[in-house]
Amino acid sequence: MNDIAQITDQVLTLTQERPNSLGKILRGAVGQLPLVVLNYTTDAMRQELARVLDTGQFDAVQVESVHLAGYLPLLRAARNRPLLLCDWHNIESEVLSRYSQHAPDPLRGLAAFALASQLAGFERKVLEQFDAHLTVSERDRAKLLALRPGLRAFAVDNGVHVDAFPAGAGGSEPRRRIVFVGSMDYRPNAQAIVAFARDVWPAIHAARPAWRLTVVGRSPGPEVRALGALPGVEVTGTVPDVRPYYADALASVVPLRIGGGSRLKILEALAAGVPVVSTQLGAEGLALRDREHAIITRTVEEIRGALLELDADPALRARLAAAGRALVQSRYDWSVVGDTLARIYEQLAEQRRGAPAASMHGSLAAPPS
């Protein structure tokens, strides 16, 4: 929150209501807004948003994910009708659909599949209600365009502050830490590390008893916290700084089976000069080439062999570390990403000033990213 306050004129915070309450579940099942949207749609937020829109004048409003689309009627009714952009961190229906295939039990799988279908229909309707859309990858942009050709959609990569991670940090001593970094209250992260630690890590630990699997991230639930009882596993919970955990890491693992968008955890590890071993889905949406920038495996189980190979081949580790950091420096540093987003806003503003309202739904080519 302090970081946001440094770059904004004003930050307003509201307490989020309890998600997935019985009332919201019932309304989500029979109403127009899916449950995942209702969880973020509150009277308090409507009132505060209405007040802000009434007292200020805005050129554009960037809505962070389809979860907040319940506020579209208020935004569209604003007195100066700002440009409305939806920032798609993920295509949420796709994430839910993937989860339904890996749910811990059939009932939750069926519920996730039903919600994914409902959300997909909602997303298609939302597409035409924004003036433009931002995605975190060309892959996600293409998926939106397939749903509505001619849509104003722009790919703006996720980013990382590369200079915050000193090049070559960590020294030359043997590295025995394997890290997994991510918010543990995000279901794809929790599911991934629980499965990896229980199904794959025991064989790795047997081959390398001195190694430690370190799970770094906020709000670990009971299943994740329980991993700390496994041999060679530690669960940190929230940490003030992730850099010390990267500094002595042999590799960062990304054993995701579900998810969407692109993975900040990969960009962060590459910026820190730490080799990444990821599943294909984990590396999705990023311009990574297998064995040039990272090791990308077909299955979670193949991560074991990749880690042992890295341990045995210092030249491979050094090559991946150098190429990975060079990639994020040239393409994914926030300075590069920020310039891309600024150009998009400039183009949208110029077209709006020079075009009649009837042409506002035309396509606009995205700048190179």
C-alpha positions as CSV (number, residue, x, y, z in Angstrom):
1,M,0.0,0.0,0.0
2,N,2.9,2.4,0.7
3,D,4.3,1.8,-2.8
4,I,0.9,2.6,-4.3
5,A,0.6,5.8,-2.3
6,Q,4.0,7.0,-3.6
7,I,2.8,7.2,-7.2
8,T,-0.8,8.3,-6.7
9,D,-2.6,11.4,-5.6
10,Q,-5.0,9.5,-3.4
11,V,-5.6,5.9,-2.1
12,L,-8.9,4.9,-0.7
13,T,-9.3,1.5,1.0
14,L,-12.4,-0.4,2.0
15,T,-12.8,-3.6,4.0
16,Q,-13.8,-6.6,1.8
17,E,-16.9,-8.5,2.8
18,R,-16.6,-12.2,3.5
19,P,-16.5,-14.0,0.2
20,N,-18.6,-17.1,-0.8
21,S,-21.4,-16.4,1.8
22,L,-24.6,-18.4,1.4
23,G,-26.5,-15.3,0.2
24,K,-23.9,-14.6,-2.5
25,I,-23.8,-18.2,-3.6
26,L,-27.5,-18.2,-4.1
27,R,-27.5,-14.9,-5.9
28,G,-24.7,-16.0,-8.1
29,A,-26.6,-19.1,-9.1
30,V,-29.8,-17.3,-10.2
31,G,-28.7,-13.7,-10.9
32,Q,-26.8,-11.9,-13.6
33,L,-23.5,-11.6,-11.8
34,P,-21.4,-14.8,-11.2
35,L,-20.3,-15.5,-7.6
36,V,-16.7,-14.4,-8.3
37,V,-18.0,-11.0,-9.3
38,L,-20.4,-10.7,-6.4
39,N,-17.6,-11.3,-4.0
40,Y,-16.1,-8.0,-5.1
41,T,-19.4,-6.1,-5.6
42,T,-20.5,-4.3,-2.4
43,D,-22.8,-1.5,-1.4
44,A,-19.9,0.3,0.4
45,M,-17.8,0.2,-2.8
46,R,-20.7,1.4,-4.9
47,Q,-21.2,4.4,-2.6
48,E,-17.5,5.3,-2.4
49,L,-17.1,5.0,-6.2
50,A,-20.2,7.1,-6.8
51,R,-18.8,9.8,-4.5
52,V,-15.4,9.8,-6.2
53,L,-17.0,9.9,-9.7
54,D,-19.3,12.8,-8.6
55,T,-16.5,14.9,-7.1
56,G,-13.8,14.3,-9.6
57,Q,-13.3,14.3,-13.4
58,F,-11.4,11.4,-15.0
59,D,-10.1,10.8,-18.5
60,A,-9.9,7.1,-18.0
61,V,-10.7,4.4,-15.5
62,Q,-8.7,1.1,-15.5
63,V,-10.7,-1.7,-13.9
64,E,-8.5,-4.4,-12.5
65,S,-10.0,-7.6,-13.7
66,V,-13.4,-8.8,-14.7
67,H,-14.1,-9.4,-11.0
68,L,-14.9,-5.7,-10.7
69,A,-17.3,-5.5,-13.7
70,G,-20.2,-5.2,-11.3
71,Y,-19.4,-1.5,-11.1
72,L,-19.7,-0.9,-14.9
73,P,-23.2,0.7,-14.7
74,L,-21.8,3.4,-12.3
75,L,-18.7,4.0,-14.4
76,R,-20.7,4.3,-17.6
77,A,-23.0,6.8,-16.0
78,A,-20.1,9.1,-14.8
79,R,-20.8,12.7,-15.9
80,N,-17.8,13.0,-18.3
81,R,-17.9,9.3,-19.4
82,P,-14.2,8.4,-19.0
83,L,-12.6,5.8,-21.2
84,L,-13.1,2.4,-19.5
85,L,-10.3,-0.2,-19.7
86,C,-10.5,-3.7,-18.4
87,D,-7.2,-5.1,-17.2
88,W,-7.4,-8.9,-17.6
89,H,-4.8,-10.4,-15.2
90,N,-6.2,-13.8,-16.3
91,I,-9.0,-15.0,-18.4
92,E,-10.8,-16.1,-15.2
93,S,-13.2,-18.6,-16.8
94,E,-10.2,-20.4,-18.2
95,V,-8.6,-20.6,-14.7
96,L,-11.8,-22.1,-13.3
97,S,-12.1,-24.5,-16.1
98,R,-8.6,-25.8,-15.6
99,Y,-9.2,-26.0,-11.8
100,S,-12.3,-28.2,-12.5
101,Q,-10.0,-30.8,-14.1
102,H,-7.7,-30.9,-11.1
103,A,-10.2,-30.3,-8.2
104,P,-9.6,-32.4,-5.1
105,D,-13.0,-34.1,-5.3
106,P,-15.7,-34.5,-8.0
107,L,-18.2,-32.2,-6.3
108,R,-15.8,-29.2,-6.3
109,G,-14.8,-30.1,-9.8
110,L,-18.5,-30.0,-10.9
111,A,-19.1,-26.7,-9.1
112,A,-16.0,-25.1,-10.7
113,F,-17.0,-26.3,-14.2
114,A,-20.5,-24.8,-13.7
115,L,-19.1,-21.5,-12.5
116,A,-16.5,-21.4,-15.3
117,S,-19.3,-21.8,-17.9
118,Q,-21.4,-19.0,-16.3
119,L,-18.4,-16.8,-16.0
120,A,-17.4,-17.4,-19.7
121,G,-20.8,-16.1,-20.8
122,F,-20.5,-13.1,-18.5
123,E,-17.0,-12.3,-19.9
124,R,-18.3,-12.4,-23.5
125,K,-21.0,-9.8,-22.5
126,V,-18.4,-7.6,-20.7
127,L,-16.1,-7.4,-23.7
128,E,-18.4,-4.9,-25.5
129,Q,-19.0,-2.7,-22.4
130,F,-15.4,-1.5,-22.2
131,D,-13.6,0.9,-24.6
132,A,-10.5,-1.2,-24.5
133,H,-8.9,-4.3,-22.9
134,L,-5.4,-5.0,-21.6
135,T,-4.0,-8.5,-21.3
136,V,-0.8,-9.8,-19.9
137,S,0.2,-11.8,-22.9
138,E,-0.4,-12.1,-26.7
139,R,-1.9,-15.5,-26.0
140,D,-4.7,-14.0,-23.9
141,R,-5.2,-11.1,-26.3
142,A,-5.7,-13.6,-29.1
143,K,-8.3,-15.5,-27.0
144,L,-10.3,-12.2,-26.5
145,L,-10.1,-11.4,-30.2
146,A,-11.3,-14.9,-31.1
147,L,-14.4,-14.1,-29.0
148,R,-15.0,-10.7,-30.5
149,P,-12.9,-9.9,-33.6
150,G,-12.0,-6.2,-34.0
151,L,-12.0,-5.7,-30.2
152,R,-9.6,-3.1,-28.9
153,A,-7.3,-5.3,-27.1
154,F,-3.6,-4.7,-26.2
155,A,-1.0,-7.0,-24.7
156,V,1.0,-5.4,-21.9
157,D,3.4,-7.8,-20.3
158,N,3.7,-8.3,-16.6
159,G,6.8,-6.7,-15.2
160,V,9.5,-6.7,-12.6
161,H,11.9,-4.1,-11.2
162,V,15.1,-5.8,-12.4
163,D,17.5,-3.4,-10.7
164,A,16.1,-4.4,-7.4
165,F,17.9,-7.7,-7.8
166,P,21.6,-7.2,-8.0
167,A,23.2,-9.2,-10.9
168,G,25.4,-12.1,-9.7
169,A,24.1,-12.0,-6.1
170,G,24.6,-15.0,-4.0
171,G,28.3,-15.7,-4.4
172,S,29.9,-18.9,-5.6
173,E,29.1,-21.2,-2.7
174,P,27.1,-24.4,-3.3
175,R,23.4,-23.7,-3.5
176,R,21.1,-26.1,-1.8
177,R,17.8,-24.2,-1.7
178,I,14.9,-24.8,-4.1
179,V,12.3,-22.0,-3.8
180,F,8.7,-21.7,-4.7
181,V,7.4,-18.1,-4.4
182,G,3.8,-17.0,-4.6
183,S,0.7,-15.9,-2.7
184,M,-0.4,-19.0,-0.9
185,D,-4.0,-17.8,-0.7
186,Y,-4.2,-18.1,-4.5
187,R,-5.6,-21.6,-5.2
188,P,-3.4,-22.5,-8.2
189,N,-0.3,-21.8,-6.1
190,A,-1.4,-23.7,-3.1
191,Q,-2.5,-26.7,-5.2
192,A,0.7,-26.7,-7.1
193,I,3.1,-26.7,-4.1
194,V,1.1,-29.2,-2.1
195,A,1.1,-31.7,-5.0
196,F,4.8,-31.1,-5.7
197,A,6.0,-31.3,-2.1
198,R,4.0,-34.5,-1.4
199,D,4.5,-36.3,-4.8
200,V,7.8,-35.2,-6.2
201,W,9.9,-33.7,-3.5
202,P,10.5,-37.0,-1.5
203,A,12.5,-38.5,-4.4
204,I,14.5,-35.3,-4.7
205,H,15.2,-35.1,-1.0
206,A,16.3,-38.8,-1.1
207,A,18.8,-38.0,-3.8
208,R,20.0,-34.7,-2.3
209,P,19.4,-34.8,1.5
210,A,21.1,-31.5,2.1
211,W,18.7,-29.6,-0.1
212,R,15.8,-27.6,1.3
213,L,12.5,-26.8,-0.4
214,T,11.5,-23.3,0.8
215,V,7.8,-22.2,0.2
216,V,7.7,-18.4,0.4
217,G,4.4,-16.5,0.3
218,R,1.6,-14.9,2.3
219,S,-1.3,-16.5,4.0
220,P,-0.5,-20.2,3.7
221,G,-3.6,-22.3,4.5
222,P,-3.5,-25.5,6.7
223,E,-2.6,-27.8,3.8
224,V,0.4,-25.6,2.9
225,R,1.5,-25.1,6.5
226,A,1.4,-28.8,7.0
227,L,4.2,-29.2,4.4
228,G,6.6,-27.9,6.9
229,A,6.5,-31.3,8.7
230,L,7.9,-33.0,5.6
231,P,11.7,-33.7,5.6
232,G,13.6,-30.9,4.0
233,V,10.6,-28.5,3.6
234,E,10.1,-25.1,5.2
235,V,7.1,-22.8,4.9
236,T,7.9,-19.1,5.6
237,G,4.5,-17.4,5.3
238,T,4.8,-13.6,4.7
239,V,8.4,-12.3,4.4
240,P,9.5,-8.7,4.3
241,D,11.9,-9.4,1.4
242,V,12.1,-12.4,-1.0
243,R,15.6,-11.5,-2.2
244,P,17.5,-13.4,0.6
245,Y,15.7,-16.6,-0.5
246,Y,16.7,-16.2,-4.1
247,A,20.3,-15.3,-3.1
248,D,21.2,-18.8,-2.2
249,A,18.7,-20.7,-4.4
250,L,19.8,-23.3,-6.9
251,A,16.5,-22.9,-8.8
252,S,13.0,-21.6,-8.6
253,V,10.3,-24.2,-9.3
254,V,7.0,-23.5,-10.9
255,P,5.0,-26.8,-10.9
256,L,1.7,-25.3,-11.8
257,R,-1.1,-27.4,-13.2
258,I,-3.7,-24.7,-13.3
259,G,-3.6,-20.9,-13.7
260,G,-3.8,-18.2,-16.3
261,G,-2.1,-15.0,-17.4
262,S,1.6,-15.0,-16.9
263,R,3.7,-15.7,-13.8
264,L,5.4,-12.8,-11.9
265,K,7.2,-15.4,-9.9
266,I,9.2,-16.4,-13.0
267,L,10.1,-12.9,-13.9
268,E,11.2,-12.2,-10.4
269,A,13.4,-15.3,-10.3
270,L,15.0,-14.5,-13.6
271,A,15.7,-11.0,-12.5
272,A,17.5,-12.4,-9.5
273,G,19.6,-14.6,-11.7
274,V,18.0,-17.8,-10.5
275,P,17.4,-20.6,-13.0
276,V,13.7,-21.5,-13.4
277,V,12.3,-25.0,-13.8
278,S,8.6,-24.7,-14.8
279,T,5.8,-26.8,-16.3
280,Q,4.6,-25.7,-19.8
281,L,1.5,-24.2,-18.2
282,G,3.6,-22.4,-15.6
283,A,5.6,-20.7,-18.3
284,E,2.6,-19.9,-20.4
285,G,2.3,-16.3,-21.7
286,L,6.0,-15.5,-21.4
287,A,8.6,-15.3,-24.2
288,L,10.7,-18.1,-22.7
289,R,12.6,-20.6,-24.8
290,D,13.2,-24.0,-23.3
291,R,16.8,-24.5,-22.2
292,E,17.7,-20.9,-23.3
293,H,15.9,-18.9,-20.7
294,A,14.5,-21.6,-18.4
295,I,13.9,-25.4,-18.3
296,I,10.3,-26.1,-19.3
297,T,9.0,-29.6,-18.5
298,R,6.0,-31.4,-19.9
299,T,5.1,-32.8,-16.5
300,V,5.6,-31.9,-12.9
301,E,7.4,-35.2,-12.4
302,E,10.1,-34.2,-14.9
303,I,11.1,-31.3,-12.6
304,R,13.1,-33.7,-10.5
305,G,15.4,-34.7,-13.4
306,A,15.8,-31.0,-14.4
307,L,16.9,-30.0,-10.9
308,L,19.5,-32.8,-10.6
309,E,20.8,-31.7,-14.1
310,L,21.2,-28.1,-12.9
311,D,23.1,-29.3,-9.8
312,A,25.5,-31.3,-12.0
313,D,26.0,-28.7,-14.7
314,P,27.3,-25.3,-13.4
315,A,27.7,-24.1,-17.0
316,L,24.0,-24.7,-17.7
317,R,23.1,-22.8,-14.5
318,A,25.3,-19.9,-15.5
319,R,23.9,-19.8,-19.1
320,L,20.3,-19.9,-18.0
321,A,20.8,-17.3,-15.3
322,A,22.5,-14.8,-17.7
323,A,20.0,-15.3,-20.5
324,G,17.0,-15.1,-18.2
325,R,18.1,-11.9,-16.6
326,A,18.9,-10.4,-20.0
327,L,15.4,-11.3,-21.2
328,V,13.6,-9.6,-18.3
329,Q,15.9,-6.6,-18.5
330,S,15.1,-6.0,-22.2
331,R,11.4,-6.9,-22.3
332,Y,9.9,-7.2,-18.8
333,D,11.4,-4.4,-16.7
334,W,8.8,-2.0,-15.4
335,S,10.4,0.8,-17.4
336,V,9.7,-1.0,-20.7
337,V,6.2,-2.2,-19.6
338,G,5.3,1.3,-18.4
339,D,6.3,2.9,-21.7
340,T,4.1,0.4,-23.6
341,L,1.1,1.2,-21.4
342,A,1.7,4.9,-21.7
343,R,1.7,4.6,-25.5
344,I,-1.6,2.8,-25.4
345,Y,-3.2,5.5,-23.3
346,E,-1.9,8.2,-25.6
347,Q,-3.3,6.4,-28.7
348,L,-6.7,5.9,-27.0
349,A,-6.8,9.5,-25.9
350,E,-5.8,10.8,-29.3
351,Q,-8.3,8.7,-31.1
352,R,-11.1,9.7,-28.8
353,R,-10.4,13.4,-29.2
354,G,-10.3,13.1,-33.0
355,A,-13.1,10.5,-33.6
356,P,-16.8,10.8,-33.2
357,A,-18.4,8.7,-30.5
358,A,-19.9,6.3,-33.1
359,S,-16.4,5.1,-34.1
360,M,-15.1,4.4,-30.6
361,H,-15.6,0.6,-30.9
362,G,-13.2,0.3,-33.9
363,S,-10.0,-1.6,-33.6
364,L,-6.7,0.0,-32.8
365,A,-3.4,-1.9,-33.4
366,A,-1.4,-2.7,-30.3
367,P,2.2,-1.4,-30.2
368,P,5.0,-4.0,-30.2
369,S,5.7,-5.4,-26.8
